[in-house]
Amino acid sequence: MGSITGSGVAAQLLAHYDGTARTLPWRAPPGANATDPYRVWLSEIMLQQTTVAAVIPYFQAFTTRWPTVDDLAGAEDGDVMAAWAGLGYYARARNLIACARVVSRDLGGIFPDTEEGLRALPGVGAYTAAAIAAIAFGRRAVVVDANVERVVSRLFAIATPLPAARPEIRAATDRITPDARSGDFAQAMMDLGSSLCSARNPICLPCPLRPDCSAAATGDAASFPVKAAKAAKPLRNGSAWWIERAGSLWLVRRPGKGMLGGMRALPGSDWSVERERELPFAGEWRWAGAPVRHVFSHFALDLHVARVVVAGDPPEFLGDEGQWWPINRLAEAGLPTLFARAVEVVEGE
């Protein structure tokens, strides 16, 4: 570790990046800072815990529909949540709306250009603030995402298991982050971690950092970063109800806070560890043969789906807290993945 110099690592990596940088819709060419902080911010929020391949079509759709932060700030909450459907981690979408409105209303549509100012915005944590400051504004900032974490833990052969190793990894990243081209350096580290320095099968021979990499010298780079054993996720159960009437389906809006908050969904029960399958009112219900298994960050869910067709007046149970949505237009409802799969289960029978 003592032989590694920050200037040497940065020079090697930036030279590699100049010839291999990925072309992405939110990224400026090597050597040129991004000119639109809105696009950098939007991409960084979308990229949290989500792959580049999954984000690209959503980013393009958002920036076409809402090309500026002021446009996004003026959008209806339901429209933004529907456009986000399928991207997951829906608290990000709620924070996206809140942040856009703060920037538009309180800051004149101009994003802060410092980490401190950016961190004051809704949904912008330490990593995201550093990434925006470096990539959009050319500030020197220490940017550590999962890819950077992997590269740095290998470069310095950090043996402390994650997550306890994170302060050590950040300090090592700070050591090699250059004053100039900090944004390019951060993106070069991300590119390296998503390509040559991949999680399972790192390709060390052509890596520009191989001469300095302590993990490569051991011949077992894939053993870094060291990870603590994961606890098994608990399994919860719940019911979802397909209530059909005259070619339309009853959809509700989930509460603004909590899992899938603010999204359209099938009505249903709470999700608990052990629960008998529930029905909301009497009728000729039919249960789907197998539940929909969905894994959230902290638990797995088996969602049991039941279908009923009602005639005449809708059941009093429904109240006024939902809407009838044409079944032949369900693709436009913006259902999150869990409920989109529940729809597939019913339609596939």
C-alpha positions as CSV (number, residue, x, y, z in Angstrom):
1,M,0.0,0.0,0.0
2,G,2.9,2.3,0.7
3,S,4.2,2.2,-2.9
4,I,1.0,3.4,-4.5
5,T,1.0,7.1,-5.4
6,G,-2.2,9.0,-6.1
7,S,-0.7,10.9,-9.0
8,G,0.5,7.7,-10.7
9,V,-2.8,5.8,-10.3
10,A,-4.8,8.8,-11.5
11,A,-2.6,9.3,-14.5
12,Q,-2.8,5.7,-15.6
13,L,-6.6,5.5,-15.1
14,L,-7.3,8.8,-16.9
15,A,-5.2,7.8,-19.8
16,H,-7.2,4.6,-20.1
17,Y,-10.5,6.4,-19.7
18,D,-9.6,8.9,-22.5
19,G,-9.6,5.9,-24.9
20,T,-12.3,3.7,-23.4
21,A,-15.0,5.9,-21.8
22,R,-18.5,4.7,-22.2
23,T,-20.9,6.8,-24.2
24,L,-23.9,7.5,-21.9
25,P,-26.7,10.0,-22.5
26,W,-25.9,11.9,-19.3
27,R,-22.1,11.9,-19.7
28,A,-19.8,14.5,-21.2
29,P,-16.8,13.4,-23.2
30,P,-13.5,12.9,-21.3
31,G,-11.9,16.2,-20.5
32,A,-15.1,18.2,-20.6
33,N,-17.2,18.8,-17.5
34,A,-20.9,18.1,-17.8
35,T,-22.8,21.3,-18.7
36,D,-26.2,20.4,-17.3
37,P,-26.3,19.5,-13.5
38,Y,-30.0,18.5,-13.9
39,R,-29.0,15.6,-16.2
40,V,-26.2,14.5,-13.9
41,W,-28.4,14.7,-10.8
42,L,-31.2,12.8,-12.5
43,S,-28.9,10.1,-13.7
44,E,-27.3,9.7,-10.3
45,I,-30.6,9.3,-8.5
46,M,-31.7,6.7,-11.1
47,L,-28.4,4.8,-10.9
48,Q,-28.7,4.3,-7.1
49,Q,-28.9,0.4,-6.7
50,T,-29.8,0.1,-10.4
51,T,-27.8,-0.9,-13.5
52,V,-26.8,1.5,-16.3
53,A,-28.6,-0.7,-18.9
54,A,-31.9,-0.4,-16.9
55,V,-31.5,3.3,-16.3
56,I,-30.9,4.5,-19.9
57,P,-34.4,4.1,-21.3
58,Y,-35.9,5.7,-18.2
59,F,-33.4,8.6,-18.3
60,Q,-34.2,9.2,-22.0
61,A,-38.0,9.1,-21.3
62,F,-37.7,11.5,-18.4
63,T,-35.5,14.0,-20.1
64,T,-37.7,14.0,-23.2
65,R,-40.9,14.5,-21.2
66,W,-39.3,16.9,-18.6
67,P,-36.2,18.4,-20.1
68,T,-35.4,20.8,-17.3
69,V,-35.7,20.7,-13.5
70,D,-38.4,23.3,-13.7
71,D,-40.4,21.0,-16.0
72,L,-40.0,18.1,-13.6
73,A,-41.0,20.3,-10.6
74,G,-44.2,21.2,-12.3
75,A,-45.2,17.7,-13.1
76,E,-48.0,15.8,-11.4
77,D,-46.8,13.4,-8.7
78,G,-48.8,10.6,-10.2
79,D,-47.3,11.1,-13.7
80,V,-43.8,11.0,-12.3
81,M,-44.5,7.9,-10.2
82,A,-46.0,6.2,-13.2
83,A,-43.0,7.1,-15.4
84,W,-40.8,5.6,-12.7
85,A,-42.7,2.3,-12.5
86,G,-40.5,-0.7,-12.9
87,L,-37.3,1.1,-11.9
88,G,-37.8,0.1,-8.2
89,Y,-36.8,1.7,-4.9
90,Y,-39.7,4.2,-5.2
91,A,-38.6,6.4,-2.4
92,R,-36.1,7.7,-4.9
93,A,-39.0,8.9,-7.1
94,R,-40.7,10.7,-4.2
95,N,-37.4,12.4,-3.3
96,L,-36.9,13.3,-7.0
97,I,-40.1,15.2,-7.1
98,A,-39.3,16.9,-3.7
99,C,-35.8,17.9,-4.8
100,A,-36.9,19.2,-8.2
101,R,-39.4,21.5,-6.4
102,V,-36.9,22.8,-3.9
103,V,-34.4,23.6,-6.7
104,S,-37.1,25.2,-8.9
105,R,-39.0,27.1,-6.2
106,D,-36.2,28.0,-3.7
107,L,-33.1,28.1,-5.8
108,G,-34.3,29.6,-9.0
109,G,-33.8,26.3,-10.9
110,I,-30.0,26.3,-10.2
111,F,-28.4,23.4,-8.4
112,P,-25.8,24.1,-5.7
113,D,-22.3,23.6,-6.9
114,T,-20.8,22.3,-3.6
115,E,-21.1,19.0,-1.7
116,E,-22.5,20.8,1.3
117,G,-25.2,22.6,-0.7
118,L,-26.1,19.5,-2.6
119,R,-26.5,17.4,0.5
120,A,-29.1,19.8,1.8
121,L,-31.4,18.7,-1.0
122,P,-34.0,16.0,-0.5
123,G,-32.7,12.5,-1.4
124,V,-29.1,13.7,-2.0
125,G,-26.7,11.8,0.3
126,A,-23.0,11.9,0.7
127,Y,-22.2,9.8,-2.4
128,T,-24.7,11.5,-4.7
129,A,-23.5,15.0,-3.6
130,A,-19.9,14.1,-4.2
131,A,-20.7,12.6,-7.7
132,I,-22.7,15.7,-8.8
133,A,-20.1,18.1,-7.4
134,A,-17.3,16.3,-9.3
135,I,-19.0,15.4,-12.5
136,A,-21.3,18.4,-13.1
137,F,-19.1,21.1,-11.5
138,G,-15.5,19.8,-11.7
139,R,-15.1,20.0,-7.9
140,R,-12.6,17.7,-6.2
141,A,-14.8,15.2,-4.4
142,V,-14.3,11.7,-3.1
143,V,-16.8,9.6,-5.0
144,V,-17.3,6.0,-3.8
145,D,-20.1,3.8,-5.2
146,A,-20.1,0.0,-5.3
147,N,-17.8,-0.1,-8.3
148,V,-15.3,2.3,-6.8
149,E,-15.5,0.3,-3.6
150,R,-14.5,-2.8,-5.4
151,V,-11.6,-1.3,-7.4
152,V,-10.1,0.4,-4.3
153,S,-10.5,-2.5,-2.0
154,R,-8.5,-4.6,-4.6
155,L,-6.0,-1.9,-5.4
156,F,-5.0,-1.7,-1.7
157,A,-6.0,-5.3,-0.7
158,I,-8.2,-4.1,2.1
159,A,-8.9,-7.2,4.1
160,T,-11.5,-5.7,6.5
161,P,-14.9,-7.1,5.7
162,L,-17.7,-4.8,4.4
163,P,-19.4,-2.7,5.6
164,A,-16.8,-2.1,8.3
165,A,-14.2,-1.4,5.6
166,R,-16.0,1.6,4.1
167,P,-14.1,4.3,6.1
168,E,-10.8,2.7,5.1
169,I,-11.9,2.4,1.5
170,R,-13.0,6.1,1.4
171,A,-9.7,7.2,2.9
172,A,-7.8,5.2,0.3
173,T,-10.0,6.7,-2.5
174,D,-9.3,10.2,-1.1
175,R,-5.6,9.4,-1.4
176,I,-5.7,8.7,-5.1
177,T,-8.4,11.2,-6.2
178,P,-6.7,14.0,-8.2
179,D,-7.4,17.7,-7.9
180,A,-7.9,18.1,-11.7
181,R,-10.4,16.0,-13.7
182,S,-12.0,14.7,-10.5
183,G,-15.3,14.0,-12.4
184,D,-13.5,12.1,-15.1
185,F,-11.6,10.1,-12.4
186,A,-14.8,9.2,-10.6
187,Q,-16.4,8.0,-13.9
188,A,-13.2,6.2,-14.9
189,M,-13.3,4.3,-11.6
190,M,-17.0,3.4,-12.2
191,D,-16.2,2.2,-15.7
192,L,-13.3,0.1,-14.5
193,G,-15.4,-1.5,-11.8
194,S,-18.2,-2.3,-14.2
195,S,-15.9,-3.8,-16.8
196,L,-12.4,-5.2,-16.2
197,C,-12.7,-5.1,-12.4
198,S,-16.0,-6.9,-12.3
199,A,-17.3,-8.6,-9.1
200,R,-16.9,-12.3,-10.0
201,N,-14.4,-12.6,-12.9
202,P,-12.0,-9.7,-12.9
203,I,-9.8,-9.4,-16.0
204,C,-6.5,-8.2,-14.5
205,L,-4.1,-8.5,-17.4
206,P,-5.2,-5.5,-19.5
207,C,-6.2,-3.4,-16.4
208,P,-4.4,0.0,-16.3
209,L,-4.0,-0.3,-12.5
210,R,-2.6,-3.9,-12.5
211,P,1.1,-2.8,-11.9
212,D,0.0,-1.2,-8.6
213,C,-2.8,-3.5,-7.6
214,S,-2.1,-5.5,-4.4
215,A,-5.0,-7.9,-5.0
216,A,-3.9,-8.8,-8.5
217,A,-0.4,-9.6,-7.0
218,T,-2.0,-12.2,-4.8
219,G,-3.5,-13.9,-7.8
220,D,-7.0,-13.8,-6.3
221,A,-8.4,-10.4,-6.9
222,A,-12.0,-11.8,-6.9
223,S,-11.7,-12.4,-3.1
224,F,-11.8,-8.6,-2.6
225,P,-13.7,-6.8,-1.3
226,V,-14.2,-9.1,1.7
227,K,-17.9,-9.4,2.6
228,A,-19.5,-10.3,5.9
229,A,-22.0,-13.2,5.8
230,K,-25.5,-12.0,4.9
231,A,-28.4,-12.9,7.1
232,A,-31.3,-14.6,5.4
233,K,-34.2,-12.3,4.5
234,P,-37.5,-13.0,6.3
235,L,-40.5,-14.1,4.2
236,R,-43.7,-12.2,4.4
237,N,-47.1,-13.0,2.9
238,G,-49.9,-10.8,1.6
239,S,-53.0,-10.8,-0.6
240,A,-53.7,-8.8,-3.8
241,W,-57.3,-8.5,-5.1
242,W,-58.1,-8.3,-8.8
243,I,-61.6,-6.7,-8.7
244,E,-63.0,-6.6,-12.3
245,R,-66.1,-4.9,-13.4
246,A,-67.3,-4.2,-17.0
247,G,-63.9,-4.5,-18.5
248,S,-62.1,-2.4,-15.9
249,L,-60.0,-3.1,-12.9
250,W,-60.1,-1.4,-9.5
251,L,-56.7,0.2,-8.8
252,V,-55.7,2.1,-5.7
253,R,-52.9,4.5,-4.9
254,R,-50.6,3.2,-2.1
255,P,-49.9,5.6,0.8
256,G,-47.2,8.2,0.1
257,K,-44.8,6.7,2.7
258,G,-43.8,3.1,2.9
259,M,-43.1,0.3,0.4
260,L,-44.0,1.3,-3.2
261,G,-45.4,4.6,-1.7
262,G,-47.5,6.7,-4.1
263,M,-47.7,4.0,-6.8
264,R,-50.9,2.7,-8.4
265,A,-51.5,-0.9,-7.3
266,L,-54.0,-3.7,-6.8
267,P,-55.8,-3.4,-3.5
268,G,-54.9,-6.0,-0.9
269,S,-54.0,-6.9,2.6
270,D,-51.0,-5.9,4.8
271,W,-47.8,-7.9,4.4
272,S,-47.0,-9.9,7.5
273,V,-44.8,-12.9,8.4
274,E,-47.6,-15.3,8.7
275,R,-51.1,-14.6,7.3
276,E,-54.0,-16.5,6.0
277,R,-55.0,-15.5,2.5
278,E,-57.7,-12.8,2.9
279,L,-60.7,-11.7,0.8
280,P,-62.3,-8.3,1.2
281,F,-66.0,-9.2,0.5
282,A,-68.1,-12.1,-0.5
283,G,-68.1,-13.2,-4.1
284,E,-67.0,-15.9,-6.6
285,W,-63.3,-15.4,-6.0
286,R,-60.6,-17.6,-7.6
287,W,-57.0,-17.7,-6.3
288,A,-54.1,-17.9,-8.7
289,G,-52.3,-21.1,-8.5
290,A,-48.9,-19.7,-7.2
291,P,-48.0,-16.5,-5.4
292,V,-45.8,-13.8,-6.9
293,R,-42.4,-13.9,-5.1
294,H,-40.8,-10.5,-4.9
295,V,-37.6,-9.7,-3.0
296,F,-37.3,-6.3,-1.4
297,S,-34.1,-4.9,0.2
298,H,-35.0,-6.3,3.7
299,F,-37.5,-9.1,3.1
300,A,-39.0,-11.4,0.5
301,L,-42.8,-11.4,-0.2
302,D,-45.2,-14.0,-1.4
303,L,-48.1,-12.1,-2.8
304,H,-51.2,-14.4,-3.3
305,V,-53.5,-13.0,-6.0
306,A,-57.3,-13.6,-6.1
307,R,-59.7,-12.5,-8.9
308,V,-63.4,-11.7,-8.8
309,V,-65.8,-10.2,-11.4
310,V,-68.6,-8.1,-10.0
311,A,-71.8,-7.0,-11.8
312,G,-74.0,-4.1,-11.0
313,D,-73.1,-1.5,-8.4
314,P,-69.5,-1.8,-7.0
315,P,-69.1,-3.2,-3.5
316,E,-69.3,-0.7,-0.7
317,F,-65.8,-1.9,0.4
318,L,-64.2,0.0,-2.5
319,G,-65.2,3.5,-1.3
320,D,-63.8,6.5,-3.2
321,E,-60.1,5.8,-2.7
322,G,-59.3,4.3,-6.1
323,Q,-60.3,4.3,-9.8
324,W,-61.6,1.9,-12.4
325,W,-58.9,1.4,-15.0
326,P,-59.6,-0.2,-18.4
327,I,-58.0,-3.7,-18.5
328,N,-56.9,-3.2,-22.1
329,R,-54.9,-0.1,-21.0
330,L,-53.2,-1.5,-17.9
331,A,-49.8,-1.0,-19.5
332,E,-50.4,2.7,-19.1
333,A,-51.2,2.5,-15.4
334,G,-47.5,2.6,-14.3
335,L,-47.8,-0.4,-12.0
336,P,-44.6,-1.3,-10.1
337,T,-43.0,-4.6,-11.0
338,L,-44.7,-6.5,-8.1
339,F,-48.2,-5.7,-9.3
340,A,-47.4,-5.9,-13.0
341,R,-46.3,-9.5,-12.3
342,A,-49.6,-10.0,-10.4
343,V,-51.5,-8.8,-13.4
344,E,-49.5,-11.3,-15.6
345,V,-50.4,-14.1,-13.3
346,V,-54.1,-13.4,-13.6
347,E,-54.0,-12.8,-17.4
348,G,-51.9,-15.9,-17.9
349,E,-54.6,-18.2,-16.5
